[in-house]
Amino acid sequence: MQHYWQREPLLVRQAFAAFQPPVSTQTLFALAGQEDVESRLIQSQQQGWELQHGPFSPRQLPSKKKPAWTLLVQGVDLHDDQAHALLQQFAFLPQARLDDLMISYASDGGGVGPHFDSYDVFLLQAQGQRRWRIGRQSDLSLQEGVPLKILRHFEPEFDWVLEPGDMLYLPPRYAHDGIAVGNDCMTCSVGFRAPQRQELAQSVLEKIVDSLYDESEEGTPAVLYEDAGQQAVQTAGAIPVELQQFALDAVTRALHDGAIEQALGEYLTEPKPNVFFDREAEDNEYALAEANESGSGEAASWHLNRKTRMVYDSRFVYINGESYECSGEDADLLHRLADQRWLDDTDFQHFSPTAQEIVQDWYGQGWLQRRDPAV
């Protein structure tokens, strides 16, 4: 990590020995046909590059025998347990940085052209072969008139062919070009979140502003600017120093101790717009309380939904855009839930009544799921 992360590329032969794709080709094609799944079809033809956005019906996808086409399916981890489990293999890095698992399928010669990403990426060959050419690119200018961000002058330094189980790590802005060698090429791309500073500042400040509106709706009387001691002035265009101080004080109060950290945690766990949860059935609403009453004999376990994002800091836990202040044993258990994404029944018996009520609500919203030993 210290030598390569965000510094140098790394090729690991058989990083995943005897690796099997997390999803079949048929499953991947089916996901590309769903409205809530982001997918793209890229074809390289004599007249140039062609880009289409999904969803795609089976008839819209080219024949597997047709050369030079690629299907990209984003966020496969949100829709398949095996894909989610593969993504979690990379949880040796903070969950706040993990983004998603994209899987690409390509026919012979298929690719997306030489390009660079603004984030770290692990490229794991799932089936078939792919030739990767990579280089530390100084000229990042792009071709004009094409629907993809393709480098104008690609200068590769290394050239490798990856087999199933081989993995290539690339730091941000490291140029690369992957081309399928033969048909039925499938590659898993583990991407990471790298928010821009301006974007992060805007999102955090918006969260803080939203919290101010929430407070005003709780019935707290509004504090208005007052200037009972104001005297007549000859320079009416000058802003009163007292008004400037009032504004400074208002912003300082909004940015109270922990406000930025809390807003950041909520931002980092905000589900993407196309993510929806299925609420648990009403007859299972109190399954958590029943499990606690039954003792540890059932040996069931509780798992975060694969769509759930959960992180924590020294004061709060954050889950799907919401924050909860906790301490003591409650904090220890919730931190463990965020770290390993599951707890067993006996763990839940140690939650305080307040924490049990909160977790029960998570279960009811579908953020948390109960699994029997056989599952």
C-alpha positions in Angstrom: 0.0 0.0 0.0 2.6 2.6 1.1 4.6 2.1 -2.1 1.9 1.8 -4.7 -1.3 3.5 -3.5 -1.8 6.6 -5.6 1.8 6.4 -6.6 2.6 3.5 -9.0 0.7 0.9 -11.0 0.8 -2.7 -9.9 0.2 -5.9 -11.8 -0.7 -8.9 -9.6 -0.8 -12.2 -11.4 -3.4 -14.5 -9.9 -4.4 -12.1 -7.2 -7.6 -14.2 -7.1 -6.6 -17.7 -7.8 -9.2 -19.9 -9.6 -11.4 -16.8 -9.9 -15.0 -17.1 -11.1 -17.1 -14.1 -12.4 -19.5 -12.8 -9.7 -22.3 -12.8 -12.3 -22.9 -14.7 -15.5 -23.0 -13.0 -18.9 -26.8 -13.6 -19.0 -27.2 -11.9 -15.6 -25.1 -9.0 -16.7 -27.1 -8.5 -19.9 -30.3 -8.7 -17.8 -29.1 -6.0 -15.5 -28.3 -3.8 -18.5 -32.0 -4.0 -19.3 -33.2 -2.6 -16.0 -34.3 1.0 -15.6 -32.6 1.5 -12.3 -29.2 0.2 -13.5 -26.7 2.5 -15.3 -25.4 0.8 -18.5 -23.6 1.9 -21.6 -22.9 0.2 -25.0 -19.7 1.3 -26.8 -18.9 0.2 -30.3 -15.8 0.9 -32.4 -16.7 1.1 -36.1 -15.1 2.3 -39.3 -16.9 5.7 -39.0 -15.7 6.1 -35.4 -16.9 5.5 -31.9 -20.6 5.1 -31.0 -22.0 5.5 -27.5 -25.5 4.5 -26.3 -27.0 4.6 -22.9 -29.3 1.8 -21.5 -31.5 0.2 -20.6 -31.0 -2.3 -23.4 -33.4 -5.1 -24.4 -31.7 -8.4 -25.5 -32.4 -7.4 -29.2 -30.6 -4.1 -28.8 -27.3 -5.8 -27.8 -25.0 -6.9 -30.7 -24.2 -10.5 -31.3 -21.4 -12.0 -29.3 -19.7 -12.9 -32.5 -19.7 -9.2 -33.7 -16.2 -7.7 -32.9 -15.3 -4.5 -31.2 -18.2 -3.8 -28.8 -18.3 -3.3 -25.1 -21.1 -3.3 -22.5 -20.5 -1.4 -19.3 -22.8 -2.0 -16.3 -22.3 0.3 -13.3 -23.0 -0.6 -9.7 -23.4 -4.3 -10.1 -22.7 -4.7 -6.3 -26.0 -3.0 -5.6 -27.9 -5.8 -7.3 -26.1 -9.0 -6.7 -24.7 -10.5 -3.5 -21.7 -12.1 -5.1 -20.7 -8.8 -6.7 -21.2 -7.0 -3.4 -19.0 -9.6 -1.7 -16.3 -9.0 -4.2 -16.4 -5.3 -3.7 -16.1 -5.9 0.1 -12.8 -7.7 -0.6 -11.4 -4.3 -1.0 -12.5 -3.0 2.4 -8.9 -2.8 3.5 -9.5 0.7 2.3 -12.1 3.0 4.1 -15.7 2.4 3.1 -15.9 6.2 2.7 -13.7 5.8 -0.3 -15.2 2.7 -1.9 -17.6 3.5 -4.7 -18.9 0.6 -6.8 -18.2 -2.5 -8.9 -18.5 -1.9 -12.6 -18.4 -5.0 -14.9 -17.7 -4.8 -18.6 -18.3 -7.4 -21.2 -16.5 -7.2 -24.5 -16.3 -9.1 -27.8 -13.0 -9.5 -29.6 -11.3 -6.2 -30.0 -13.8 -4.4 -27.7 -12.7 -1.5 -25.5 -13.4 2.1 -24.7 -10.2 3.7 -26.1 -7.1 5.1 -24.3 -8.2 7.3 -21.4 -7.5 8.1 -17.8 -9.7 8.1 -14.7 -9.6 10.7 -11.9 -9.7 8.1 -9.2 -7.9 4.9 -8.2 -9.1 1.7 -9.9 -8.5 -2.1 -9.6 -9.0 -3.9 -12.8 -9.7 -7.6 -12.2 -10.0 -10.0 -15.1 -13.0 -12.2 -14.6 -13.1 -14.3 -17.8 -11.4 -14.3 -21.1 -8.4 -12.2 -21.8 -7.8 -8.4 -22.0 -4.7 -6.6 -23.2 -3.8 -3.6 -21.2 -1.4 -0.9 -22.3 -0.7 1.8 -19.7 1.5 4.8 -19.3 2.2 7.8 -17.1 0.7 10.4 -19.5 1.8 14.0 -19.5 -0.4 15.1 -22.4 -4.0 14.7 -21.2 -5.6 16.5 -24.1 -8.6 14.7 -25.6 -9.8 13.9 -29.1 -12.5 16.2 -30.4 -15.7 15.2 -32.0 -16.0 11.8 -30.2 -18.6 10.8 -27.6 -15.9 9.4 -25.3 -13.0 11.0 -23.4 -10.2 9.5 -25.5 -6.7 10.7 -25.3 -5.4 12.5 -28.3 -1.8 11.3 -27.9 -1.6 8.0 -26.0 2.0 7.0 -25.0 2.0 3.5 -23.4 4.9 2.3 -21.4 3.8 -1.2 -20.4 1.9 -3.9 -22.3 0.3 -6.9 -20.5 -2.3 -9.5 -21.3 -4.4 -10.4 -18.2 -5.9 -13.8 -17.6 -8.8 -14.6 -15.2 -7.7 -13.8 -11.7 -5.1 -11.3 -12.7 -5.5 -7.8 -11.4 -4.1 -4.4 -12.3 -4.1 -1.4 -10.0 -3.8 2.1 -11.5 -3.4 5.4 -9.6 -5.5 8.4 -10.6 -4.8 10.0 -14.0 -2.7 7.0 -15.2 -3.5 6.5 -18.9 -4.7 3.0 -19.9 -6.3 1.2 -22.9 -7.8 -2.2 -22.5 -8.8 -4.3 -25.5 -10.5 -7.7 -25.4 -8.4 -10.6 -26.8 -11.0 -13.0 -28.1 -14.7 -13.1 -27.2 -16.5 -13.4 -23.9 -14.1 -11.0 -22.1 -15.4 -9.8 -18.7 -13.5 -7.4 -16.5 -14.5 -6.2 -13.0 -13.5 -2.6 -12.2 -13.4 -1.5 -8.5 -13.7 2.2 -8.5 -13.2 4.7 -5.6 -14.8 8.0 -4.7 -12.6 11.1 -5.2 -14.8 14.1 -4.7 -13.5 17.5 -6.0 -12.8 20.0 -3.2 -15.3 22.5 -4.6 -18.0 19.8 -4.9 -17.3 18.6 -1.4 -17.5 22.1 0.1 -20.8 22.8 -1.7 -22.4 19.5 -0.6 -21.3 19.9 3.0 -22.5 23.5 3.2 -25.8 22.5 1.6 -26.2 19.8 4.3 -25.5 22.4 7.0 -28.1 24.8 5.5 -30.7 22.1 5.4 -30.1 21.4 9.1 -30.8 25.1 9.8 -34.2 24.7 8.1 -34.9 21.6 10.1 -34.2 23.5 13.3 -36.4 26.4 12.3 -39.3 24.0 11.8 -39.0 22.8 15.4 -40.6 25.9 16.7 -37.5 27.7 17.9 -38.1 31.5 17.7 -36.2 33.2 14.9 -33.4 35.5 16.0 -33.7 38.8 14.1 -31.1 41.5 13.7 -31.8 44.5 16.0 -30.2 47.9 16.1 -32.1 49.8 18.7 -29.0 52.0 19.3 -28.7 53.0 15.6 -28.1 56.7 15.1 -28.7 58.8 12.1 -26.0 58.6 9.5 -24.7 60.7 6.6 -23.1 57.7 4.8 -26.2 55.6 4.2 -24.4 53.3 1.7 -22.0 51.9 4.3 -22.8 48.5 5.8 -23.1 48.7 9.6 -20.3 46.9 11.3 -22.8 45.5 13.7 -24.7 43.9 10.9 -21.5 42.3 9.6 -20.8 41.0 13.0 -24.3 39.6 13.3 -23.8 37.7 10.0 -20.4 36.4 11.1 -22.0 35.2 14.4 -24.8 33.5 12.5 -22.4 31.6 10.3 -20.2 30.7 13.3 -23.2 29.3 15.1 -24.2 27.3 12.0 -20.7 25.8 11.9 -20.9 24.7 15.5 -18.5 22.1 16.9 -18.9 19.0 14.7 -21.3 20.5 12.2 -18.9 20.0 9.2 -17.9 16.5 10.3 -21.6 15.5 10.7 -22.5 17.0 7.3 -19.6 15.2 5.7 -20.7 11.8 7.1 -24.3 12.3 5.9 -23.0 13.3 2.4 -20.7 10.3 2.2 -23.5 7.8 2.9 -26.2 9.5 0.8 -27.6 6.8 -1.6 -27.3 7.5 -5.3 -30.4 8.8 -7.0 -31.2 5.4 -8.6 -31.0 3.5 -5.3 -34.2 2.4 -3.6 -34.9 0.1 -0.7 -37.7 -2.4 -0.3 -39.3 -2.0 3.1 -39.8 -5.1 5.2 -43.3 -6.6 5.4 -45.5 -5.4 8.3 -45.7 -8.9 9.8 -41.8 -8.8 10.1 -41.7 -5.3 11.6 -40.8 -6.5 15.1 -38.5 -9.3 14.1 -35.6 -7.6 15.9 -37.4 -7.5 19.2 -38.6 -11.1 18.8 -35.1 -12.2 18.0 -33.8 -10.5 21.2 -36.5 -12.1 23.3 -35.7 -15.6 21.9 -32.1 -15.5 23.0 -29.1 -16.7 21.1 -30.4 -20.2 20.2 -31.5 -19.2 16.7 -28.0 -18.1 15.8 -29.3 -15.8 13.1 -27.3 -12.8 11.9 -28.1 -9.3 10.8 -26.5 -7.9 7.7 -26.5 -4.4 6.1 -28.4 -4.3 2.8 -25.9 -4.4 0.0 -27.2 -0.9 -1.0 -26.6 0.5 2.5 -23.7 2.8 3.1 -22.6 3.1 6.7 -19.6 4.9 8.2 -18.8 6.5 11.6 -16.5 8.9 13.5 -15.8 9.5 17.2 -19.3 11.0 17.8 -21.8 9.8 15.2 -22.7 6.8 13.0 -23.9 7.6 9.5 -26.2 5.5 7.5 -27.8 6.3 4.1 -27.6 10.0 4.6 -28.7 10.1 8.2 -26.7 10.6 11.4 -27.1 9.2 14.9 -25.1 10.2 18.0 -24.0 7.3 20.1 -21.5 6.3 22.7 -20.4 3.4 24.9 -21.4 -0.1 24.0 -23.9 1.1 21.5 -21.1 2.9 19.6 -18.8 -0.2 19.8 -21.5 -2.4 18.3 -22.5 0.0 15.6 -18.9 0.6 14.6 -18.5 -3.1 14.3 -21.6 -3.3 12.1 -20.1 -0.6 9.8 -16.7 -2.3 9.7 -17.8 -5.9 9.0 -21.4 -5.1 7.8 -23.0 -7.8 10.0 -23.7 -8.7 13.6 -25.3 -11.8 15.2 -28.3 -12.1 17.4 -26.3 -12.1 20.6 -24.8 -8.7 19.7 -28.2 -7.2 19.3 -29.1 -8.1 22.8 -26.5 -5.7 24.1 -28.0 -2.6 22.5 -29.6 -0.1 24.7 -33.4 0.3 24.3 -32.9 3.5 22.4 -30.4 1.9 20.0 -32.7 -1.1 19.6 -35.5 1.2 18.5 -33.2 2.9 16.0 -31.9 -0.3 14.5 -35.5 -1.7 14.4 -36.3 1.3 12.2 -33.4 0.6 9.9 -34.7 -3.0 9.6 -38.2 -1.7 8.7 -36.8 0.6 6.0 -34.9 -2.3 4.5 -31.5 -1.0 5.4 -30.8 -4.0 7.5 -31.7 -7.6 6.8 -32.0 -10.7 9.0 -30.5 -14.0 7.7 -31.1 -17.4 9.2 -28.2 -19.8 9.6 -29.0 -21.7 6.5 -28.9 -18.6 4.2 
